[in-house]
């Protein structure tokens, strides 16, 4: 227990807590929009931002936030207006962001080891300043994701419906992209830029196995993200007494283990639900009742559509044809 009294461990636990909350919160909307790999693309762009901070001598966290946000806006514009498909635009971010980051790191005179702290995470070396920045950015992300949940869900689920409802679809799409960029930079010291997408997607996929509504999926995913972040950090800390265990990969593997346990449970719950209600309930149409027992008598003043048929008039209601005055006849 003395391990938890150390200052670096306390800072790491705080960073892991808020990272576990923020990453799945944004990941829920990305999964809903079928953009689960967008976090990877933004993470590669953030490598360029980190390298730019090392080159200019400024904070790599803030330069990564700015560059990642710009990259997220660019990918959203390309996806919406350009002729390039979304997956091609993501590929451009993958290659260009990573290549630019490696190039700028070399120009800054930094070694590859320095860049690996951001590529694969180095939560145990996080400073107090980085912790406060992580807490502030994560709090903003969580507040927006939870506070604007109805609007963001509508845009992520059905953009045509959102437009008809009067929502600014383009604005909310850009907002989700920027939130994803901020979440990537928040999590880069915890799990690393190359593994951040796993923390954004895997808890959401796990929550979807056992939940049936969007709000429950959002809350469960955030809870699972916290469990994976804190659990992976503690496991790696205790395992480090016997071997060198990195916290970032441990967090991701713990999240994947949670999905492996939840998947058969989800299959079982869905099968039980199908057995309880194999067919939808079908109500009885009151117009299936014989005309002579109909609740009211049809005539010129009944309000139904009059259709002339031969030498008499039929009255049509909801597609059901009635003979006047309750009489039966054969349809030709």
Protein Blocks (a to p, Z undefined) as FASTA:
>chain_A
ZZmmpmklmmmmmmmmmmmmmmmmmmmmmmmnopaklmmmmmmmmmmmmmmmmmnopafk
lmmmmmmmmmmmmmmmmmmmmmbdfklmmmmmmmmmmmmmmmmmmmnopafklmmmmmno
paklpcfklmmmmmmmmmmmmmmmmmmmmmmmmmmmommlmmmnopafklmmmmmmmmmm
mmmmmmmmmnopklmmmmmmmmmmmmmmmgcbfklmmmmmmmmmmmmmmmmmmmmmmmmm
mmccdfklmmmmmmmmmmmmmmmmmmmmmmmmmmmmmbacddddfklpcfklgfbdcdfk
nopacddehjbccddeehiacdehhiacddZZ
